[in-house]
């Protein structure tokens, strides 16, 4: 049995994972999936969002302890959630078994205009000043997903609007989350846990080079989806699940090879 903790990004909550939790559980049969909400989002929407990634880590650790979920954890994290995963693995490597980082970005491995594509600045600024829940969710859907026909996307938008109306993310909390992401800087050394990097060639929110740079710097395996948008688990959850399962199988085979008598004799 392995405990997989799924960490979402800016202004998103556990329901935004959609079908992915089930898809991952099917691909990794011994996985127990936990989908906590960061403070200010989802079931935790009434809380004040943290202004540092480190504080988000502490919130998640306390949440899991309260649920009675023991470490170690496998962290699968998207965007801002990837920063939380990296900070967690760096601070508490004994609690983290592995990390899967999806379309994340962080200093010093990427520049600001890559972490948030400069082409999106005008639409994001219009949303900040004009507001409106429907406009906000339409913008997020446009910037994070590239898959599905018109009917599918309208259905997705309807669900997202329902989530936001039930558990609203306040503008103040959204700004706190943005501030925490903008300030975050990756630790000087790679976390002492296995890392898999996944990214989308069609990411319209974050430059895919952010993931490539991170993977190269940390000498981590990197898989690229050819068409999906920023929300890769939403656009092609089965592909993500297959990549994770394949990585786990490869890692297990490598460990078995190193542990075999023949391997010891040859070394």
Buried (B, 14 or more C-beta within 10 A) or exposed (E): EBBBBBBBBBBBBBBBBBEBBEBBBEBBEEBEBBBBBBBBBBEBBEBEBBBBBBBBBBBBBEBBEEEEBEBBBBBBBBBBBBBBBBBBBBBBEEBBBBBBBBBBBBBEBBEEEBBBBEEBEEEBEEBEEEEEEEEBBBBBBBBBBBBBEEEEBEEBBEEBBEBBEEBEBBEEBBEBBBBBBEEBEBEEEBBEBBBBBBBBEBBBBBBBBBBBBBBEEBEBBBBBBEEBBBBBBBBBBBBBBBBBBBBBEEBEEEEEEEEEEEEEEEE
